[in-house]
Amino acid sequence: MNICDLKTILPTYDISLHKNKFCISEDLRKKPQAKVTSLELTNADFYSIDTNIITRLNALFTERAPEILRKDCDGIVMLKKADKVYFILCELKSTFDSADLYKAMHQIVSSYIKLNMVLNLLDGYNSKDCVYRGLIVSLPLEDNSSYALELKNRLLLPDTQRYKKDSIWAAELFCNRGSTLKATECEKLNGIPLSPSCLFDELEFHYIDTHGSNFVSIDITSYL
């Protein structure tokens, strides 16, 4: 698979090589209130994949289609390390809020599905030969904040309560700095007759806090 072949198939979209580092940024024209504005990835050569490809695919799925098929993430890059091909899907959130972090997970899952739709156009692409990672970035959760205490209390709620699932997800991200998700565990995919080739067996997520800054830089090799 040659990722640059996407330029031939989709010539109006940007597929670019960035040596040693690449920065994923929020569009401040659309989100002028964003408190986390950029994520810098370093220590690899990155091919950036224009997320407008994913965003415009949303138009295929009308309001009557499952909601998860109409989401997208902030940035997608491809890189190669040790003869492996990695796709990194990133979402930036301004606050450590369980609902926002749960939404970020669904945005990355949705982007994975539509990215696979596009990549399957390429000769030689097989999702099983690639490694996917989801990166979720936000301002940190303060240990003794009122929201931290509220999150702890939510974890004691019955499983049927509204905030239980997103609170468990947020707690896993905070405590473990990440989580893994099987496609069968994503409730918003339940009942959607998608081909197995569109889905993942298990998707690894990593959580990155910005330590109070609006910007964070990471060595991507720590997340592969």
N, C-alpha and C positions, 0 to 999 in steps of 0.2 A: 504493500500500500504506500502510495506517495501522496501525502496530505496536500501538496501543492497542486495536484490534479483537480482539486476542488475549484481552483481558479478557472480552469477550463469549463467545468460544468456550471459554476456560479460566478461568472466573470465580474459581476458588479459588487461582490462582497470581498472584504479584505482578509486575506490569509497571508500573514507576514512573519518573517523570521526575525527574532530579537536575540541578539547575542548577550549571554550572561545574565540578563535581567529583563523583567517585563512588569509593568505596573497596570493593575486593574483599578479603574476609577469609577465612582458614581457619576452619573450625568447630573451635575448640579443645576442644569436648566430645568430638569424634571423634578429633582429632589433638592431644592435649595436649602432645606432644613436638615439635610443629612449631617450627622455627627461623626460618622466614619466615612471618610471620603476615598481612601485608596489602600490597596494592598500591593506591596512590591514583592515579586517572586525573584529569587536570585539563585546563582550557582547551577545554571543550566542554560542551554539554548532553547528558546521557547518559540513555538509557532502559535501565534494568536489566531483564534477563529472568531470571526465577526459574529457577535451574538444577535445581530439583526436577522441572521438566517433563522435562528430559533424564534425570535419575536414574531417574524412575519409568517412563520408556520402556524402561529396561534390562530390566524385568520381562517385556517381550514376547519377549526373546531368552533362551531357556533355555540350560542349560549345554552343550547339544549344538550351539547356534548358534555362529558364529564369535566368538571372544573379543573382537575389536575392537568389536563391536556392543554390548558390555556395559560400556563405559567412559564417563566423563563428566569435565568439567573444573570448575575452581573458580568461574569467573565468566564471564558473557556480557553485553555491553552493545551497544546500537545507538546510532549518532550520525549526524548529517548535517553535511557540510562541503562547501562549494563545489558544491552541488546533487548531491552523491553520498551514497549511503547506505552506511555502514560497519557491519559486525558485528565485534566484537572478542572473541575467545575466549581466556581466560586460564587459566594453570595455574601454581601456586606449588609449588616444590620446596625442601626444606630445605638440600640440599647440591648441589654441582656433581658429580654422579655420572652417568656415561654411561648406565647402565641407567635411572636415574630420568628423565633428559632424553629418552631414547628413548621411554620410557613416556609422558612428557608430550606428545610429538608425537602418539602414538596416541590419547591422551585427547582432544586437540583435534580430530583427524580424526573420531573417533567422535561427538563433540559436534556437529561440522559436519553430519554425515549426519542425525542425529536432529533437529537444529534445522531443517534443510531439510524434513524430514517434517512438522514442525509449521507452518512458515511457508507451506508450499504450501497450507495450509487458507485462507490469507488471499487475498481478492480483490486482484489487481494485483501479487502477488509473483512475481518471476522472479529466480532466483539470479544470472543473468547481468547483471542490472541493479545488483547490489550488489557491494561490495568486502569481502572477508573478510581478517582478519589474526589470526594466532596469536601470543600473547605468552607466553613462558616465563620465569619469574623464579626465581632461586636465589641462595644465597650464592655469592661469587666463587670461582673457581679461583685458588689462589696459584701464581704462575709457577714457583717453584722447589720446590714441595711434592713429596712422594713420589708423590702421585697424578698430578701433572702429568707427571712422568717416566714413570710407568706408562702413562699415556694415550699419550704419544709412542711408547712401545715397542709398544703395541697396534696402532698404525697401520701397523706393519711386518709384522703377521701376515698369513698368507694369507687370501684373501677367504672361505674356507670356515670360518675359525675363529669360535668363538662370539661373541667380543667385538668383532669387526671392525666390523660395521655400526653398532652404537651408539657406538663410539669415533669413527668418521668423523663421525657426526651431532654428537656433543659437540664435536669439534674445529672443525667448521664454525660452530657457535654461538659458540664462544669466539673464534675468529680473525676471523670476519666479523660478529659480533654479530647473526647471523641466518642464515637459509637459506630456500630455496624447495623445495617438494615437489610433484611431479606425482602425481595419483592413481594413475597407472600405475606409479609408483616405490614406492608403499607396499605392501610385500610382504604385509602382513596383510590387504590387500583382494583379493589374488590369488585367483581362483576363486569369489568371491562375486558372484552374478548381480544386481548392483544396477543400477537404472536410471541412465542418465547424468544425469538431473535430480537425483539424490541426491549426485552427486560434483562435485568441482571440477576444472578443468583444471590449475590451479597454485595452491597456497596459500602465501602469504608468512608466514614466521615471523620474529619478532624475539626476541633474547635480552637480558634485563635482569638485571644483577647488583645486589645490594643494598649493595655496598661494606661488607659485614660487619654491616649492620643487619638487624633483623627486619622492617623496614618500608622501602618505597621509594615515592617520588612521581615521576610522569613527566608531561610535557606530551604528550598523546596525538597532537598534530599532528605530532610528530617521527616518528611510526610509521605514518602514513597513506600 
